[in-house]
Amino acid sequence: MTHTLVLHEDAAVELEAIYDYIADQAGPDVAWNYVQGVRMFLSRLAEFPERGTVRQGKATGLRVIGYRRRLSIAFVVKVEVVVIVGFFYAGRNLDEAVLQGRQAP
C-alpha cells in the first residue's frame, strides 16, 4: 500500500533553504539535481515507509533516515500518511522539540 506523502510547510521551507545553500556553493544545476533526488527518495519512502531509525523522545513515532550522507530526513508514519517533518543538512542537529509540533498533516 502506498501512503500519501505530506511535506510539512516548515519542512518545505527547509528544503528550499537547502536548495539555496547548494546553489550558492555549487550552482543551480547541482542544487536542482540534489533536490530532485530528494523528492524521488521521498516518493520511494511513501511506498515503504517503515524504514529509518525510530527516535525515542518527545516526538511520538519520529523516524529519521539519511540521504547521501549529508541529509537527515525526519518523518512520522501514520495509518495512510507519511508526514515529512524536517530536513537537517550538513550536520545540523535534529531538534525534537521543534519537530514535535509538526506531526499533524
Biopython code that builds the backbone (N, CA, C, O; Angstrom):
import numpy as np
from Bio.PDB.StructureBuilder import StructureBuilder

atoms = [
    (1, "MET", "N", (0.843, -1.188, 0.000)),
    (1, "MET", "CA", (0.000, 0.000, 0.000)),
    (1, "MET", "C", (0.886, 1.248, 0.000)),
    (1, "MET", "O", (1.772, 1.385, 0.843)),
    (2, "THR", "N", (0.650, 2.124, -0.916)),
    (2, "THR", "CA", (1.387, 3.379, -0.968)),
    (2, "THR", "C", (0.699, 4.399, -0.076)),
    (2, "THR", "O", (-0.510, 4.616, -0.163)),
    (3, "HIS", "N", (1.491, 5.014, 0.777)),
    (3, "HIS", "CA", (0.985, 6.048, 1.662)),
    (3, "HIS", "C", (0.965, 7.388, 0.930)),
    (3, "HIS", "O", (1.700, 7.595, -0.036)),
    (4, "THR", "N", (0.126, 8.279, 1.399)),
    (4, "THR", "CA", (0.135, 9.649, 0.897)),
    (4, "THR", "C", (1.309, 10.363, 1.547)),
    (4, "THR", "O", (1.521, 10.247, 2.754)),
    (5, "LEU", "N", (2.059, 11.086, 0.763)),
    (5, "LEU", "CA", (3.212, 11.816, 1.274)),
    (5, "LEU", "C", (2.814, 13.261, 1.522)),
    (5, "LEU", "O", (2.317, 13.937, 0.621)),
    (6, "VAL", "N", (3.033, 13.737, 2.751)),
    (6, "VAL", "CA", (2.720, 15.112, 3.121)),
    (6, "VAL", "C", (4.019, 15.771, 3.572)),
    (6, "VAL", "O", (4.718, 15.266, 4.451)),
    (7, "LEU", "N", (4.323, 16.892, 2.962)),
    (7, "LEU", "CA", (5.504, 17.664, 3.321)),
    (7, "LEU", "C", (5.047, 18.830, 4.184)),
    (7, "LEU", "O", (4.377, 19.742, 3.700)),
    (8, "HIS", "N", (5.409, 18.800, 5.460)),
    (8, "HIS", "CA", (5.026, 19.886, 6.360)),
    (8, "HIS", "C", (5.566, 21.200, 5.803)),
    (8, "HIS", "O", (6.654, 21.231, 5.229)),
    (9, "GLU", "N", (4.816, 22.278, 5.968)),
    (9, "GLU", "CA", (5.213, 23.564, 5.377)),
    (9, "GLU", "C", (6.577, 24.031, 5.870)),
    (9, "GLU", "O", (7.322, 24.644, 5.105)),
    (10, "ASP", "N", (6.924, 23.761, 7.125)),
    (10, "ASP", "CA", (8.250, 24.140, 7.629)),
    (10, "ASP", "C", (9.347, 23.286, 6.990)),
    (10, "ASP", "O", (10.450, 23.770, 6.735)),
    (11, "ALA", "N", (9.036, 22.014, 6.734)),
    (11, "ALA", "CA", (9.993, 21.146, 6.049)),
    (11, "ALA", "C", (10.204, 21.621, 4.612)),
    (11, "ALA", "O", (11.320, 21.568, 4.095)),
    (12, "ALA", "N", (9.133, 22.083, 3.971)),
    (12, "ALA", "CA", (9.257, 22.610, 2.605)),
    (12, "ALA", "C", (10.185, 23.825, 2.586)),
    (12, "ALA", "O", (10.995, 23.979, 1.672)),
    (13, "VAL", "N", (10.065, 24.679, 3.590)),
    (13, "VAL", "CA", (10.948, 25.852, 3.696)),
    (13, "VAL", "C", (12.400, 25.400, 3.900)),
    (13, "VAL", "O", (13.321, 25.987, 3.331)),
    (14, "GLU", "N", (12.599, 24.367, 4.707)),
    (14, "GLU", "CA", (13.952, 23.848, 4.925)),
    (14, "GLU", "C", (14.537, 23.278, 3.642)),
    (14, "GLU", "O", (15.724, 23.459, 3.371)),
    (15, "LEU", "N", (13.716, 22.587, 2.845)),
    (15, "LEU", "CA", (14.209, 22.041, 1.583)),
    (15, "LEU", "C", (14.574, 23.158, 0.606)),
    (15, "LEU", "O", (15.559, 23.042, -0.123)),
    (16, "GLU", "N", (13.803, 24.220, 0.585)),
    (16, "GLU", "CA", (14.140, 25.382, -0.249)),
    (16, "GLU", "C", (15.453, 26.013, 0.211)),
    (16, "GLU", "O", (16.262, 26.436, -0.615)),
    (17, "ALA", "N", (15.667, 26.078, 1.519)),
    (17, "ALA", "CA", (16.909, 26.638, 2.056)),
    (17, "ALA", "C", (18.107, 25.768, 1.668)),
    (17, "ALA", "O", (19.193, 26.284, 1.406)),
    (18, "ILE", "N", (17.910, 24.459, 1.634)),
    (18, "ILE", "CA", (18.974, 23.550, 1.198)),
    (18, "ILE", "C", (19.297, 23.798, -0.268)),
    (18, "ILE", "O", (20.465, 23.830, -0.655)),
    (19, "TYR", "N", (18.258, 23.973, -1.086)),
    (19, "TYR", "CA", (18.481, 24.300, -2.499)),
    (19, "TYR", "C", (19.312, 25.583, -2.612)),
    (19, "TYR", "O", (20.298, 25.626, -3.348)),
    (20, "ASP", "N", (18.909, 26.621, -1.883)),
    (20, "ASP", "CA", (19.622, 27.902, -1.944)),
    (20, "ASP", "C", (21.079, 27.755, -1.523)),
    (20, "ASP", "O", (21.972, 28.318, -2.157)),
    (21, "TYR", "N", (21.319, 27.000, -0.457)),
    (21, "TYR", "CA", (22.682, 26.807, 0.037)),
    (21, "TYR", "C", (23.541, 26.095, -1.011)),
    (21, "TYR", "O", (24.655, 26.526, -1.310)),
    (22, "ILE", "N", (23.013, 25.005, -1.561)),
    (22, "ILE", "CA", (23.783, 24.253, -2.559)),
    (22, "ILE", "C", (23.985, 25.089, -3.815)),
    (22, "ILE", "O", (25.059, 25.050, -4.415)),
    (23, "ALA", "N", (22.971, 25.844, -4.220)),
    (23, "ALA", "CA", (23.091, 26.699, -5.404)),
    (23, "ALA", "C", (24.186, 27.742, -5.206)),
    (23, "ALA", "O", (24.936, 28.040, -6.136)),
    (24, "ASP", "N", (24.281, 28.295, -4.008)),
    (24, "ASP", "CA", (25.339, 29.274, -3.715)),
    (24, "ASP", "C", (26.723, 28.634, -3.747)),
    (24, "ASP", "O", (27.693, 29.254, -4.182)),
    (25, "GLN", "N", (26.806, 27.388, -3.282)),
    (25, "GLN", "CA", (28.101, 26.710, -3.184)),
    (25, "GLN", "C", (28.539, 26.046, -4.494)),
    (25, "GLN", "O", (29.719, 26.070, -4.845)),
    (26, "ALA", "N", (27.570, 25.448, -5.219)),
    (26, "ALA", "CA", (27.935, 24.617, -6.370)),
    (26, "ALA", "C", (27.173, 24.935, -7.644)),
    (26, "ALA", "O", (27.445, 24.342, -8.688)),
    (27, "GLY", "N", (26.223, 25.860, -7.576)),
    (27, "GLY", "CA", (25.466, 26.235, -8.761)),
    (27, "GLY", "C", (24.060, 25.679, -8.763)),
    (27, "GLY", "O", (23.775, 24.687, -8.092)),
    (28, "PRO", "N", (23.169, 26.325, -9.528)),
    (28, "PRO", "CA", (21.757, 25.927, -9.528)),
    (28, "PRO", "C", (21.492, 24.545, -10.123)),
    (28, "PRO", "O", (20.561, 23.862, -9.696)),
    (29, "ASP", "N", (22.288, 24.124, -11.094)),
    (29, "ASP", "CA", (22.061, 22.796, -11.680)),
    (29, "ASP", "C", (22.329, 21.695, -10.663)),
    (29, "ASP", "O", (21.567, 20.733, -10.568)),
    (30, "VAL", "N", (23.402, 21.836, -9.912)),
    (30, "VAL", "CA", (23.731, 20.850, -8.878)),
    (30, "VAL", "C", (22.644, 20.847, -7.804)),
    (30, "VAL", "O", (22.218, 19.786, -7.350)),
    (31, "ALA", "N", (22.204, 22.026, -7.405)),
    (31, "ALA", "CA", (21.162, 22.141, -6.386)),
    (31, "ALA", "C", (19.858, 21.515, -6.876)),
    (31, "ALA", "O", (19.202, 20.787, -6.131)),
    (32, "TRP", "N", (19.486, 21.790, -8.109)),
    (32, "TRP", "CA", (18.259, 21.229, -8.678)),
    (32, "TRP", "C", (18.317, 19.699, -8.692)),
    (32, "TRP", "O", (17.359, 19.035, -8.298)),
    (33, "ASN", "N", (19.441, 19.145, -9.145)),
    (33, "ASN", "CA", (19.590, 17.694, -9.195)),
    (33, "ASN", "C", (19.518, 17.075, -7.796)),
    (33, "ASN", "O", (18.932, 16.008, -7.613)),
    (34, "TYR", "N", (20.111, 17.744, -6.823)),
    (34, "TYR", "CA", (20.081, 17.233, -5.452)),
    (34, "TYR", "C", (18.649, 17.205, -4.917)),
    (34, "TYR", "O", (18.211, 16.195, -4.366)),
    (35, "VAL", "N", (17.928, 18.302, -5.075)),
    (35, "VAL", "CA", (16.560, 18.380, -4.568)),
    (35, "VAL", "C", (15.650, 17.399, -5.310)),
    (35, "VAL", "O", (14.772, 16.793, -4.696)),
    (36, "GLN", "N", (15.845, 17.236, -6.613)),
    (36, "GLN", "CA", (15.057, 16.247, -7.357)),
    (36, "GLN", "C", (15.353, 14.836, -6.850)),
    (36, "GLN", "O", (14.452, 14.002, -6.762)),
    (37, "GLY", "N", (16.607, 14.572, -6.519)),
    (37, "GLY", "CA", (16.965, 13.276, -5.939)),
    (37, "GLY", "C", (16.273, 13.051, -4.603)),
    (37, "GLY", "O", (15.816, 11.946, -4.310)),
    (38, "VAL", "N", (16.199, 14.098, -3.798)),
    (38, "VAL", "CA", (15.489, 14.010, -2.511)),
    (38, "VAL", "C", (14.027, 13.690, -2.754)),
    (38, "VAL", "O", (13.459, 12.832, -2.079)),
    (39, "ARG", "N", (13.419, 14.363, -3.699)),
    (39, "ARG", "CA", (11.997, 14.132, -3.990)),
    (39, "ARG", "C", (11.741, 12.702, -4.482)),
    (39, "ARG", "O", (10.732, 12.101, -4.113)),
    (40, "MET", "N", (12.622, 12.158, -5.294)),
    (40, "MET", "CA", (12.482, 10.768, -5.737)),
    (40, "MET", "C", (12.635, 9.820, -4.554)),
    (40, "MET", "O", (11.899, 8.840, -4.438)),
    (41, "PHE", "N", (13.581, 10.109, -3.687)),
    (41, "PHE", "CA", (13.790, 9.310, -2.481)),
    (41, "PHE", "C", (12.525, 9.314, -1.614)),
    (41, "PHE", "O", (12.132, 8.279, -1.077)),
    (42, "LEU", "N", (11.895, 10.485, -1.484)),
    (42, "LEU", "CA", (10.670, 10.602, -0.695)),
    (42, "LEU", "C", (9.523, 9.802, -1.309)),
    (42, "LEU", "O", (8.726, 9.208, -0.584)),
    (43, "SER", "N", (9.435, 9.780, -2.634)),
    (43, "SER", "CA", (8.364, 9.012, -3.270)),
    (43, "SER", "C", (8.535, 7.523, -2.983)),
    (43, "SER", "O", (7.544, 6.814, -2.808)),
    (44, "ARG", "N", (9.770, 7.040, -2.932)),
    (44, "ARG", "CA", (10.008, 5.639, -2.585)),
    (44, "ARG", "C", (9.721, 5.400, -1.101)),
    (44, "ARG", "O", (9.300, 4.310, -0.716)),
    (45, "LEU", "N", (9.947, 6.406, -0.283)),
    (45, "LEU", "CA", (9.644, 6.298, 1.142)),
    (45, "LEU", "C", (8.144, 6.133, 1.355)),
    (45, "LEU", "O", (7.724, 5.433, 2.276)),
    (46, "ALA", "N", (7.336, 6.769, 0.515)),
    (46, "ALA", "CA", (5.878, 6.640, 0.614)),
    (46, "ALA", "C", (5.428, 5.210, 0.306)),
    (46, "ALA", "O", (4.399, 4.763, 0.814)),
    (47, "GLU", "N", (6.187, 4.495, -0.515)),
    (47, "GLU", "CA", (5.854, 3.114, -0.841)),
    (47, "GLU", "C", (6.242, 2.151, 0.281)),
    (47, "GLU", "O", (5.521, 1.191, 0.553)),
    (48, "PHE", "N", (7.372, 2.402, 0.927)),
    (48, "PHE", "CA", (7.877, 1.556, 2.009)),
    (48, "PHE", "C", (8.316, 2.439, 3.177)),
    (48, "PHE", "O", (9.511, 2.671, 3.356)),
    (49, "PRO", "N", (7.374, 2.929, 3.966)),
    (49, "PRO", "CA", (7.704, 3.934, 4.981)),
    (49, "PRO", "C", (8.293, 3.400, 6.283)),
    (49, "PRO", "O", (8.842, 4.178, 7.063)),
    (50, "GLU", "N", (8.197, 2.114, 6.537)),
    (50, "GLU", "CA", (8.679, 1.585, 7.811)),
    (50, "GLU", "C", (10.194, 1.400, 7.778)),
    (50, "GLU", "O", (10.702, 0.309, 8.037)),
    (51, "ARG", "N", (10.898, 2.464, 7.462)),
    (51, "ARG", "CA", (12.363, 2.448, 7.391)),
    (51, "ARG", "C", (12.908, 3.517, 8.315)),
    (51, "ARG", "O", (12.161, 4.255, 8.957)),
    (52, "GLY", "N", (14.201, 3.582, 8.364)),
    (52, "GLY", "CA", (14.838, 4.603, 9.183)),
    (52, "GLY", "C", (14.934, 4.172, 10.636)),
    (52, "GLY", "O", (14.503, 3.083, 11.016)),
    (53, "THR", "N", (15.503, 5.042, 11.421)),
    (53, "THR", "CA", (15.691, 4.793, 12.845)),
    (53, "THR", "C", (14.569, 5.452, 13.617)),
    (53, "THR", "O", (14.315, 6.645, 13.452)),
    (54, "VAL", "N", (13.897, 4.684, 14.459)),
    (54, "VAL", "CA", (12.850, 5.247, 15.304)),
    (54, "VAL", "C", (13.535, 5.972, 16.464)),
    (54, "VAL", "O", (14.367, 5.398, 17.167)),
    (55, "ARG", "N", (13.171, 7.235, 16.648)),
    (55, "ARG", "CA", (13.763, 8.051, 17.715)),
    (55, "ARG", "C", (12.851, 8.017, 18.936)),
    (55, "ARG", "O", (11.653, 8.281, 18.834)),
    (56, "GLN", "N", (13.412, 7.699, 20.058)),
    (56, "GLN", "CA", (12.674, 7.732, 21.308)),
    (56, "GLN", "C", (12.802, 9.131, 21.888)),
    (56, "GLN", "O", (13.905, 9.671, 21.979)),
    (57, "GLY", "N", (11.694, 9.708, 22.275)),
    (57, "GLY", "CA", (11.735, 11.048, 22.844)),
    (57, "GLY", "C", (10.364, 11.674, 22.865)),
    (57, "GLY", "O", (9.347, 10.981, 22.877)),
    (58, "LYS", "N", (10.344, 12.989, 22.869)),
    (58, "LYS", "CA", (9.094, 13.735, 22.961)),
    (58, "LYS", "C", (8.228, 13.618, 21.714)),
    (58, "LYS", "O", (7.001, 13.614, 21.815)),
    (59, "ALA", "N", (8.830, 13.524, 20.567)),
    (59, "ALA", "CA", (8.090, 13.452, 19.304)),
    (59, "ALA", "C", (7.702, 11.991, 19.042)),
    (59, "ALA", "O", (8.541, 11.188, 18.634)),
    (60, "THR", "N", (6.465, 11.660, 19.271)),
    (60, "THR", "CA", (5.975, 10.286, 19.168)),
    (60, "THR", "C", (6.070, 9.765, 17.735)),
    (60, "THR", "O", (5.604, 10.407, 16.793)),
    (61, "GLY", "N", (6.684, 8.583, 17.589)),
    (61, "GLY", "CA", (6.754, 7.925, 16.285)),
    (61, "GLY", "C", (7.738, 8.542, 15.305)),
    (61, "GLY", "O", (7.712, 8.214, 14.118)),
    (62, "LEU", "N", (8.592, 9.417, 15.775)),
    (62, "LEU", "CA", (9.539, 10.090, 14.891)),
    (62, "LEU", "C", (10.579, 9.101, 14.374)),
    (62, "LEU", "O", (11.181, 8.349, 15.141)),
    (63, "ARG", "N", (10.775, 9.119, 13.070)),
    (63, "ARG", "CA", (11.793, 8.299, 12.414)),
    (63, "ARG", "C", (12.759, 9.228, 11.687)),
    (63, "ARG", "O", (12.393, 10.331, 11.279)),
    (64, "VAL", "N", (13.986, 8.768, 11.535)),
    (64, "VAL", "CA", (14.996, 9.543, 10.815)),
    (64, "VAL", "C", (15.704, 8.600, 9.852)),
    (64, "VAL", "O", (16.075, 7.481, 10.204)),
    (65, "ILE", "N", (15.879, 9.083, 8.634)),
    (65, "ILE", "CA", (16.585, 8.319, 7.612)),
    (65, "ILE", "C", (17.561, 9.259, 6.906)),
    (65, "ILE", "O", (17.285, 10.449, 6.753)),
    (66, "GLY", "N", (18.680, 8.730, 6.487)),
    (66, "GLY", "CA", (19.693, 9.540, 5.816)),
    (66, "GLY", "C", (19.568, 9.482, 4.311)),
    (66, "GLY", "O", (19.085, 8.504, 3.740)),
    (67, "TYR", "N", (20.019, 10.562, 3.680)),
    (67, "TYR", "CA", (20.072, 10.638, 2.220)),
    (67, "TYR", "C", (21.449, 11.164, 1.827)),
    (67, "TYR", "O", (21.816, 12.281, 2.192)),
    (68, "ARG", "N", (22.194, 10.379, 1.100)),
    (68, "ARG", "CA", (23.524, 10.732, 0.593)),
    (68, "ARG", "C", (24.476, 11.258, 1.666)),
    (68, "ARG", "O", (25.273, 12.155, 1.391)),
    (69, "ARG", "N", (24.411, 10.740, 2.827)),
    (69, "ARG", "CA", (25.320, 11.025, 3.945)),
    (69, "ARG", "C", (25.332, 12.467, 4.413)),
    (69, "ARG", "O", (26.009, 12.754, 5.400)),
    (70, "ARG", "N", (24.641, 13.383, 3.782)),
    (70, "ARG", "CA", (24.662, 14.792, 4.173)),
    (70, "ARG", "C", (23.314, 15.290, 4.688)),
    (70, "ARG", "O", (23.239, 16.355, 5.301)),
    (71, "LEU", "N", (22.260, 14.532, 4.444)),
    (71, "LEU", "CA", (20.922, 14.988, 4.788)),
    (71, "LEU", "C", (20.215, 13.959, 5.658)),
    (71, "LEU", "O", (20.170, 12.774, 5.327)),
    (72, "SER", "N", (19.662, 14.428, 6.777)),
    (72, "SER", "CA", (18.799, 13.588, 7.606)),
    (72, "SER", "C", (17.367, 14.057, 7.384)),
    (72, "SER", "O", (17.075, 15.252, 7.416)),
    (73, "ILE", "N", (16.489, 13.100, 7.160)),
    (73, "ILE", "CA", (15.083, 13.392, 6.908)),
    (73, "ILE", "C", (14.283, 12.846, 8.087)),
    (73, "ILE", "O", (14.330, 11.650, 8.377)),
    (74, "ALA", "N", (13.553, 13.720, 8.759)),
    (74, "ALA", "CA", (12.718, 13.325, 9.884)),
    (74, "ALA", "C", (11.287, 13.170, 9.387)),
    (74, "ALA", "O", (10.779, 14.026, 8.664)),
    (75, "PHE", "N", (10.635, 12.066, 9.780)),
    (75, "PHE", "CA", (9.273, 11.824, 9.317)),
    (75, "PHE", "C", (8.514, 10.991, 10.330)),
    (75, "PHE", "O", (9.092, 10.377, 11.227)),
    (76, "VAL", "N", (7.193, 10.988, 10.159)),
    (76, "VAL", "CA", (6.294, 10.214, 11.006)),
    (76, "VAL", "C", (5.377, 9.413, 10.087)),
    (76, "VAL", "O", (4.825, 9.947, 9.125)),
    (77, "VAL", "N", (5.222, 8.141, 10.390)),
    (77, "VAL", "CA", (4.329, 7.277, 9.612)),
    (77, "VAL", "C", (3.017, 7.159, 10.368)),
    (77, "VAL", "O", (2.983, 6.767, 11.534)),
    (78, "LYS", "N", (1.939, 7.506, 9.679)),
    (78, "LYS", "CA", (0.595, 7.356, 10.238)),
    (78, "LYS", "C", (-0.121, 6.278, 9.440)),
    (78, "LYS", "O", (0.508, 5.633, 8.601)),
    (79, "VAL", "N", (-1.399, 6.058, 9.665)),
    (79, "VAL", "CA", (-2.130, 4.950, 9.044)),
    (79, "VAL", "C", (-1.964, 4.928, 7.521)),
    (79, "VAL", "O", (-1.561, 3.904, 6.970)),
    (80, "GLU", "N", (-2.261, 6.016, 6.840)),
    (80, "GLU", "CA", (-2.142, 6.065, 5.382)),
    (80, "GLU", "C", (-1.304, 7.240, 4.904)),
    (80, "GLU", "O", (-1.295, 7.567, 3.717)),
    (81, "VAL", "N", (-0.600, 7.874, 5.838)),
    (81, "VAL", "CA", (0.127, 9.099, 5.521)),
    (81, "VAL", "C", (1.549, 9.028, 6.067)),
    (81, "VAL", "O", (1.783, 8.532, 7.169)),
    (82, "VAL", "N", (2.489, 9.531, 5.279)),
    (82, "VAL", "CA", (3.851, 9.757, 5.753)),
    (82, "VAL", "C", (4.039, 11.268, 5.786)),
    (82, "VAL", "O", (3.946, 11.934, 4.755)),
    (83, "VAL", "N", (4.305, 11.804, 6.972)),
    (83, "VAL", "CA", (4.484, 13.244, 7.130)),
    (83, "VAL", "C", (5.979, 13.532, 7.254)),
    (83, "VAL", "O", (6.629, 13.102, 8.207)),
    (84, "ILE", "N", (6.510, 14.261, 6.281)),
    (84, "ILE", "CA", (7.906, 14.696, 6.342)),
    (84, "ILE", "C", (7.924, 15.941, 7.219)),
    (84, "ILE", "O", (7.351, 16.970, 6.862)),
    (85, "VAL", "N", (8.585, 15.839, 8.369)),
    (85, "VAL", "CA", (8.519, 16.934, 9.338)),
    (85, "VAL", "C", (9.773, 17.792, 9.373)),
    (85, "VAL", "O", (9.757, 18.871, 9.965)),
    (86, "GLY", "N", (10.862, 17.340, 8.752)),
    (86, "GLY", "CA", (12.050, 18.183, 8.767)),
    (86, "GLY", "C", (13.200, 17.619, 7.966)),
    (86, "GLY", "O", (13.313, 16.410, 7.761)),
    (87, "PHE", "N", (14.058, 18.531, 7.516)),
    (87, "PHE", "CA", (15.288, 18.195, 6.804)),
    (87, "PHE", "C", (16.451, 18.826, 7.557)),
    (87, "PHE", "O", (16.406, 20.002, 7.918)),
    (88, "PHE", "N", (17.487, 18.035, 7.789)),
    (88, "PHE", "CA", (18.653, 18.520, 8.522)),
    (88, "PHE", "C", (19.877, 18.239, 7.673)),
    (88, "PHE", "O", (20.285, 17.090, 7.506)),
    (89, "TYR", "N", (20.464, 19.312, 7.135)),
    (89, "TYR", "CA", (21.549, 19.201, 6.155)),
    (89, "TYR", "C", (22.883, 19.532, 6.784)),
    (89, "TYR", "O", (22.987, 20.444, 7.605)),
    (90, "ALA", "N", (23.896, 18.791, 6.395)),
    (90, "ALA", "CA", (25.290, 19.073, 6.736)),
    (90, "ALA", "C", (25.532, 19.189, 8.240)),
    (90, "ALA", "O", (26.171, 20.133, 8.706)),
    (91, "GLY", "N", (25.016, 18.226, 8.984)),
    (91, "GLY", "CA", (25.328, 18.173, 10.405)),
    (91, "GLY", "C", (24.470, 19.009, 11.330)),
    (91, "GLY", "O", (24.750, 19.084, 12.526)),
    (92, "ARG", "N", (23.414, 19.649, 10.796)),
    (92, "ARG", "CA", (22.511, 20.392, 11.686)),
    (92, "ARG", "C", (21.908, 19.424, 12.684)),
    (92, "ARG", "O", (21.567, 18.296, 12.331)),
    (93, "ASN", "N", (21.777, 19.852, 13.912)),
    (93, "ASN", "CA", (21.212, 18.993, 14.949)),
    (93, "ASN", "C", (19.707, 18.875, 14.803)),
    (93, "ASN", "O", (19.013, 19.858, 14.544)),
    (94, "LEU", "N", (19.218, 17.665, 14.972)),
    (94, "LEU", "CA", (17.802, 17.393, 14.918)),
    (94, "LEU", "C", (17.176, 17.887, 16.223)),
    (94, "LEU", "O", (17.548, 17.423, 17.301)),
    (95, "ASP", "N", (16.248, 18.807, 16.135)),
    (95, "ASP", "CA", (15.611, 19.395, 17.309)),
    (95, "ASP", "C", (14.222, 18.789, 17.484)),
    (95, "ASP", "O", (13.268, 19.203, 16.826)),
    (96, "GLU", "N", (14.117, 17.795, 18.383)),
    (96, "GLU", "CA", (12.847, 17.099, 18.568)),
    (96, "GLU", "C", (11.753, 18.014, 19.102)),
    (96, "GLU", "O", (10.581, 17.810, 18.786)),
    (97, "ALA", "N", (12.099, 19.004, 19.892)),
    (97, "ALA", "CA", (11.085, 19.920, 20.425)),
    (97, "ALA", "C", (10.400, 20.674, 19.293)),
    (97, "ALA", "O", (9.189, 20.885, 19.341)),
    (98, "VAL", "N", (11.143, 21.077, 18.291)),
    (98, "VAL", "CA", (10.579, 21.767, 17.133)),
    (98, "VAL", "C", (9.714, 20.802, 16.318)),
    (98, "VAL", "O", (8.611, 21.150, 15.897)),
    (99, "LEU", "N", (10.218, 19.607, 16.106)),
    (99, "LEU", "CA", (9.532, 18.627, 15.268)),
    (99, "LEU", "C", (8.259, 18.096, 15.899)),
    (99, "LEU", "O", (7.356, 17.657, 15.188)),
    (100, "GLN", "N", (8.172, 18.127, 17.208)),
    (100, "GLN", "CA", (7.002, 17.611, 17.904)),
    (100, "GLN", "C", (5.722, 18.318, 17.451)),
    (100, "GLN", "O", (4.679, 17.677, 17.327)),
    (101, "GLY", "N", (5.788, 19.614, 17.205)),
    (101, "GLY", "CA", (4.622, 20.367, 16.762)),
    (101, "GLY", "C", (4.305, 20.246, 15.283)),
    (101, "GLY", "O", (3.305, 20.796, 14.822)),
    (102, "ARG", "N", (5.128, 19.546, 14.538)),
    (102, "ARG", "CA", (4.933, 19.430, 13.081)),
    (102, "ARG", "C", (4.269, 18.142, 12.655)),
    (102, "ARG", "O", (4.138, 17.919, 11.451)),
    (103, "GLN", "N", (3.851, 17.298, 13.537)),
    (103, "GLN", "CA", (3.422, 15.962, 13.167)),
    (103, "GLN", "C", (2.040, 15.871, 12.560)),
    (103, "GLN", "O", (1.764, 14.916, 11.835)),
    (104, "ALA", "N", (1.165, 16.813, 12.820)),
    (104, "ALA", "CA", (-0.188, 16.732, 12.247)),
    (104, "ALA", "C", (-0.177, 17.175, 10.799)),
    (104, "ALA", "O", (0.353, 18.242, 10.486)),
    (105, "PRO", "N", (-0.764, 16.361, 9.886)),
    (105, "PRO", "CA", (-0.768, 16.757, 8.466)),
    (105, "PRO", "C", (-1.718, 17.899, 8.202)),
    (105, "PRO", "O", (-1.839, 18.350, 7.062)),
]
sb = StructureBuilder()
sb.init_structure("model")
sb.init_model(0)
sb.init_chain("A")
sb.init_seg("    ")
for serial, (resi, resn, name, xyz) in enumerate(atoms, 1):
    if name == "N":
        sb.init_residue(resn, " ", resi, " ")
    sb.init_atom(name, np.array(xyz, "f"), 0.0, 1.0, " ", f" {name:<3s}", serial, name[0])
structure = sb.get_structure()
